[in-house]
Amino acid sequence: MHFRVMAPAALRIDSTAPPMRAGGGVVMPVPVFAGLLEPVLVEHPSVFPTSSCIARPDATTVWRFVVRDLCPDLIPPEPLASEGFAPSQFEAVVPVVVDRIRTALALAANDQEAERRLRAQLNGEGGLAALPLVLVALRGWPLLDKAAELGKAMNAITDAGGMGRALPTLPLGDPPLAALLFHAMLSQISNPAPLMLAAIKAAGGAGEVRLSQAGFAPLVEAVFAQAQQQALSLQTQTGFTDMDLACRRVERFNRLMRALTGNVEFARASRWSAMSSGIVKLASERVEVRLAEVMPDLNAALRRPRTGADRLDPDRMLAAINGMYLLATIRDCRESLAVNALFDQVWTQTGEALGLYCKHNLELLQADPQSPVISARLDGAITMAQVRFNPAYAETLRRARAVAERRS
C-alpha cells in the first residue's frame, strides 16, 4: 500500500449533528473540518507537545477561524445555518483553504502586527500552534484514512520482514506529514513494539541519532503522543468511573511505553528521555490516587458496620471489586509505571486482608445461612479473590461455602 495523493473519497460526517455557533452570528458545521482530520484529533491537549496530533479544542478553534475569518466566501454561513452545506463542498475547497492558511502563516512570520492579529483570531497560543499542524493535515488528508487502514492491516503481520516492507510506503522525507500518518496508524495497531523494532532494523540502530537520520523520529513522537493521551484520560475524578476502560488505557499505555523504553536507546538528558520520564510520572501520579483507595474500599465493602444493623453498600462493593481489577492490571504493567512502593504495599495488604475476610464471612454464613447481606458480601469477596489470587483459589472458596451451607 503506497501513500500518494488521490481523488477525494466519500466523507465521513454525521449529517444529523447540530451546527455550532462560531461567534458573531456565524454558524459552524460539525464535526470540525467535516470529519477529514478525525484520525489525528485527540481529546486532551498534550503536556509534552508533539507534531503528530491535534487537540480537538485547538482544532475547533482553528475551524472557527477558517469559517468565520479566513474563508467566509468559501464556506458561507447561510447554508451552514440551514444545514445545507454538503461534505463534498468542503472537499472541493480544501486546496484553497490550504493556500489561505499557508498565506496567513507566511504573513505572520514576517510581520509582528499580522502575527498579533492572527494570535487574537486563534484565541491565543494553543490555536496558533495548531494552525501549522492543521495545514499539514489538510494538505495530506486523503492519506490519513489510508494510514489508519495500514495500521489495521499491520495487526495481521506476524513477521518482522513484512512490517519492515510496509514502512517505506510512508513519506519519511516529509516529517510533518509522516508524524500525522504514524499517529493515524498507531491508533489502530494493538501492539506497537513490532513496528518500532522494524523501524530500528531499517535505521540500522536503536539510538536517537540513527532513528532520526532514517526518518523515524516522527514515529517515536507519535508513540509518545498516544501514550500521553492514555495517561491524560485517567482523570482523578472521572477517569476511573468505567474501570474496564481505565484498565484498558493502562494496558495500552504500557504497550506504548514498552515499545519505546524496551527498544529505543535514549540519550542521557535528551528531549526524548525527558518526555519518557515526564509521561511515566504523569500516568503514575494519576494511577496512584486510585491505587491508594483500594484498601479503604476493600475494608468498607467486606467489613460489617461497627454500629447499626448489618447492611451492604453496593457502591463500595463495586469500588472494591474494581480496585482489584486495577491492582491486577498494574501488576502486569508496572514496568511502565513508577508506583512500585505503593503497589507492593497495597498488594500485600489486600492479600492478607482478603484472606481474613473470606474466612470470617464463611464463618458468619455458617452461623446465619439465610442472611442475604452475608451471602452478598461473601460473593463479592470470592470475586475479588479470583482476581487477586487465581481462579483455583476462588473455586476452593466456593466449595467451602457450599459445605458451610450444607452443614447449616
BAMARLO-582950 format. One record per residue (C-alpha): x, y, z; residue number from 0. Coordinates in steps of 0.02 Angstrom, whole numbers, padded with zeros to 5 digits. Example, Ala and Ser with C-alpha at 12.3 -4.5 7.8 and 13.67 -1.06 7.14 Angstrom:
00615	-00225	00390	0
00684	-00053	00357	1
This chain:
00000	00000	00000	0
00084	00159	-00060	1
00039	00332	00001	2
00003	00455	-00138	3
-00123	00594	-00157	4
-00284	00525	-00228	5
-00453	00590	-00277	6
-00564	00641	-00130	7
-00664	00495	-00061	8
-00833	00493	00019	9
-00829	00596	00177	10
-00873	00530	00349	11
-00987	00658	00429	12
-01136	00647	00544	13
-01267	00745	00448	14
-01382	00738	00599	15
-01260	00831	00712	16
-01320	01005	00755	17
-01218	01154	00694	18
-01120	01253	00823	19
-01105	01441	00835	20
-00935	01516	00795	21
-00966	01689	00865	22
-01027	01846	00780	23
-01182	01755	00719	24
-01081	01631	00613	25
-01135	01450	00624	26
-01006	01310	00605	27
-01046	01134	00543	28
-00991	00988	00648	29
-00883	00888	00654	30
-00738	01008	00632	31
-00662	01010	00458	32
-00808	00898	00405	33
-00726	00748	00488	34
-00574	00745	00373	35
-00449	00760	00515	36
-00530	00637	00637	37
-00386	00510	00626	38
-00265	00636	00702	39
-00378	00726	00827	40
-00356	00689	01013	41
-00464	00737	01159	42
-00333	00811	01276	43
-00203	00947	01245	44
-00031	00868	01264	45
00077	00909	01414	46
00230	00870	01308	47
00191	00941	01135	48
00222	00838	00979	49
00184	00866	00796	50
00090	00703	00772	51
-00086	00752	00828	52
-00203	00898	00857	53
-00303	00925	01016	54
-00487	00936	00975	55
-00512	01102	01067	56
-00373	01179	00963	57
-00443	01104	00803	58
-00611	01180	00846	59
-00529	01350	00870	60
-00443	01339	00700	61
-00604	01280	00617	62
-00694	01431	00689	63
-00556	01543	00620	64
-00571	01462	00447	65
-00760	01477	00440	66
-00775	01650	00516	67
-00618	01744	00462	68
-00518	01655	00328	69
-00644	01579	00209	70
-00818	01654	00235	71
-00835	01665	00046	72
-00798	01480	00025	73
-00899	01417	00173	74
-01047	01537	00179	75
-01143	01547	00342	76
-01316	01542	00263	77
-01306	01360	00203	78
-01223	01311	00367	79
-01364	01384	00469	80
-01489	01281	00370	81
-01376	01127	00370	82
-01367	01137	00181	83
-01176	01132	00169	84
-01135	00962	00092	85
-00974	00873	00143	86
-00920	00866	-00039	87
-00924	01056	-00043	88
-00787	01064	00088	89
-00683	00934	-00005	90
-00692	01045	-00158	91
-00623	01198	-00067	92
-00488	01111	00036	93
-00347	01164	-00085	94
-00400	01347	-00069	95
-00413	01333	00120	96
-00237	01261	00123	97
-00170	01405	00018	98
-00252	01535	00130	99
-00187	01456	00290	100
-00013	01449	00214	101
-00026	01634	00165	102
-00086	01684	00339	103
00060	01593	00419	104
00184	01672	00299	105
00118	01847	00336	106
00127	01816	00523	107
00306	01754	00509	108
00362	01918	00430	109
00252	02047	00516	110
00230	02065	00704	111
00063	02153	00687	112
-00002	02016	00572	113
00057	01887	00699	114
-00032	01979	00840	115
-00195	01984	00741	116
-00181	01800	00695	117
-00149	01752	00877	118
-00302	01851	00930	119
-00410	01769	00796	120
-00349	01598	00853	121
-00384	01634	01036	122
-00204	01626	01093	123
-00052	01514	01082	124
-00146	01349	01075	125
-00238	01389	00915	126
-00085	01474	00839	127
00024	01322	00873	128
-00108	01206	00799	129
-00127	01303	00637	130
00031	01232	00552	131
-00023	01056	00602	132
-00195	01085	00528	133
-00111	01147	00369	134
-00009	00987	00353	135
-00159	00877	00394	136
-00269	00962	00264	137
-00129	00954	00137	138
-00122	00765	00154	139
-00298	00724	00214	140
-00331	00585	00087	141
-00184	00490	00164	142
-00247	00492	00343	143
-00378	00357	00318	144
-00255	00254	00216	145
-00132	00261	00361	146
-00267	00201	00481	147
-00308	00058	00362	148
-00124	00012	00353	149
-00119	00010	00543	150
-00263	-00114	00547	151
-00177	-00222	00418	152
-00016	-00222	00520	153
-00105	-00313	00661	154
-00108	-00466	00548	155
00077	-00456	00504	156
00173	-00581	00609	157
00347	-00571	00535	158
00468	-00426	00556	159
00506	-00427	00371	160
00327	-00391	00324	161
00320	-00247	00447	162
00482	-00178	00377	163
00416	-00185	00199	164
00268	-00078	00249	165
00374	00064	00319	166
00446	00129	00153	167
00269	00163	00091	168
00262	00310	00212	169
00326	00484	00161	170
00477	00482	00279	171
00552	00626	00180	172
00408	00737	00238	173
00424	00728	00429	174
00273	00840	00471	175
00156	00732	00366	176
00240	00570	00420	177
00210	00615	00603	178
00022	00631	00573	179
00016	00471	00471	180
00110	00374	00605	181
-00018	00436	00732	182
-00162	00377	00623	183
-00077	00208	00603	184
-00037	00185	00787	185
-00217	00219	00838	186
-00262	00056	00751	187
-00110	-00050	00800	188
-00139	-00157	00953	189
00046	-00186	00993	190
00167	-00053	00928	191
00326	-00147	00979	192
00347	-00243	00814	193
00329	-00081	00716	194
00463	00001	00824	195
00578	-00149	00803	196
00553	-00142	00614	197
00599	00043	00616	198
00755	00007	00719	199
00807	-00129	00597	200
00779	-00014	00449	201
00877	00126	00534	202
01022	00012	00574	203
01021	00051	00759	204
00914	00094	00909	205
00995	00259	00953	206
00909	00427	00936	207
01028	00487	00801	208
01007	00332	00692	209
00818	00336	00705	210
00811	00523	00667	211
00927	00510	00518	212
00822	00368	00446	213
00664	00472	00460	214
00584	00381	00607	215
00585	00523	00733	216
00400	00555	00690	217
00361	00376	00740	218
00439	00400	00911	219
00345	00564	00933	220
00182	00481	00884	221
00206	00342	01013	222
00240	00473	01146	223
00084	00568	01095	224
-00026	00414	01103	225
00045	00367	01274	226
00008	00541	01339	227
-00173	00527	01286	228
-00192	00365	01384	229
-00118	00448	01538	230
-00220	00607	01521	231
-00380	00505	01505	232
-00352	00437	01682	233
-00430	00590	01761	234
-00433	00583	01951	235
-00620	00613	01964	236
-00690	00536	01805	237
-00554	00428	01727	238
-00592	00275	01836	239
-00782	00281	01827	240
-00777	00146	01693	241
-00645	00030	01768	242
-00641	-00085	01617	243
-00598	00063	01507	244
-00472	00128	01633	245
-00383	-00040	01640	246
-00377	-00048	01450	247
-00300	00126	01450	248
-00167	00072	01574	249
-00130	-00083	01469	250
-00121	00022	01311	251
-00005	00146	01399	252
00108	00002	01449	253
00118	-00068	01272	254
00158	00104	01200	255
00291	00147	01328	256
00371	-00026	01322	257
00384	-00010	01133	258
00499	00138	01166	259
00587	00106	01331	260
00614	-00078	01291	261
00689	-00046	01120	262
00749	00133	01092	263
00914	00190	01167	264
00876	00364	01233	265
01023	00482	01252	266
01054	00549	01426	267
00969	00717	01458	268
00890	00717	01284	269
00717	00782	01244	270
00651	00606	01216	271
00725	00548	01381	272
00640	00693	01471	273
00475	00657	01383	274
00483	00474	01433	275
00514	00516	01616	276
00381	00651	01617	277
00246	00544	01537	278
00280	00399	01656	279
00268	00521	01802	280
00104	00591	01734	281
00023	00419	01720	282
00093	00359	01886	283
00026	00507	01984	284
-00149	00477	01918	285
-00145	00290	01948	286
-00078	00313	02125	287
-00230	00415	02176	288
-00347	00271	02136	289
-00224	00139	02198	290
-00223	00220	02371	291
-00412	00194	02382	292
-00406	00006	02356	293
-00384	-00045	02539	294
-00513	00078	02610	295
-00639	00016	02481	296
-00600	-00165	02523	297
-00624	-00136	02709	298
-00786	-00041	02684	299
-00857	-00174	02568	300
-00815	-00331	02669	301
-00821	-00271	02849	302
-00983	-00269	02949	303
-01030	-00091	03003	304
-00973	-00052	03181	305
-01144	00018	03228	306
-01323	-00013	03174	307
-01396	-00157	03076	308
-01289	-00258	02957	309
-01304	-00188	02782	310
-01213	-00196	02616	311
-01155	-00041	02522	312
-01167	-00089	02337	313
-01064	00061	02282	314
-00919	00018	02396	315
-00929	-00165	02345	316
-00918	-00116	02162	317
-00775	00004	02200	318
-00683	-00134	02294	319
-00703	-00260	02152	320
-00648	-00128	02026	321
-00498	-00092	02136	322
-00445	-00274	02124	323
-00455	-00268	01935	324
-00349	-00109	01933	325
-00224	-00189	02052	326
-00206	-00341	01940	327
-00185	-00229	01788	328
-00049	-00126	01872	329
00041	-00287	01921	330
00053	-00331	01736	331
00101	-00153	01683	332
00213	-00096	01825	333
00368	-00091	01712	334
00297	00067	01633	335
00241	00149	01795	336
00334	00224	01943	337
00219	00153	02077	338
00321	00008	02146	339
00323	00060	02329	340
00136	00094	02342	341
00092	-00056	02234	342
00194	-00177	02340	343
00112	-00110	02499	344
-00065	-00121	02431	345
-00034	-00291	02350	346
00025	-00365	02516	347
-00113	-00283	02619	348
-00253	-00339	02503	349
-00189	-00517	02501	350
-00185	-00529	02690	351
-00350	-00437	02718	352
-00446	-00530	02583	353
-00396	-00699	02654	354
-00457	-00648	02827	355
-00621	-00576	02761	356
-00658	-00733	02661	357
-00630	-00843	02814	358
-00731	-00729	02928	359
-00879	-00715	02809	360
-00882	-00903	02784	361
-00899	-00923	02972	362
-01037	-00792	02977	363
-01130	-00880	02836	364
-01122	-01046	02928	365
-01197	-00962	03082	366
-01331	-00870	02983	367
-01357	-00952	02811	368
-01516	-00854	02775	369
-01433	-00683	02784	370
-01435	-00602	02611	371
-01308	-00471	02668	372
-01179	-00601	02722	373
-01211	-00702	02564	374
-01187	-00550	02451	375
-01032	-00497	02547	376
-00956	-00669	02525	377
-00999	-00667	02339	378
-00902	-00506	02322	379
-00756	-00574	02423	380
-00744	-00729	02312	381
-00748	-00621	02155	382
-00606	-00515	02224	383
-00508	-00670	02273	384
-00521	-00736	02095	385
-00443	-00575	02030	386
-00316	-00550	02170	387
-00261	-00732	02185	388
-00319	-00851	02050	389
-00475	-00945	01990	390
-00422	-01104	02082	391
-00421	-01013	02249	392
-00593	-00939	02212	393
-00659	-01113	02170	394
-00593	-01177	02335	395
-00689	-01039	02424	396
-00848	-01084	02329	397
-00834	-01265	02383	398
-00804	-01210	02563	399
-00959	-01102	02551	400
-01062	-01248	02487	401
-01001	-01355	02632	402
-01043	-01218	02757	403
-01219	-01202	02686	404
-01249	-01390	02692	405
-01191	-01402	02873	406
-01308	-01262	02919	407
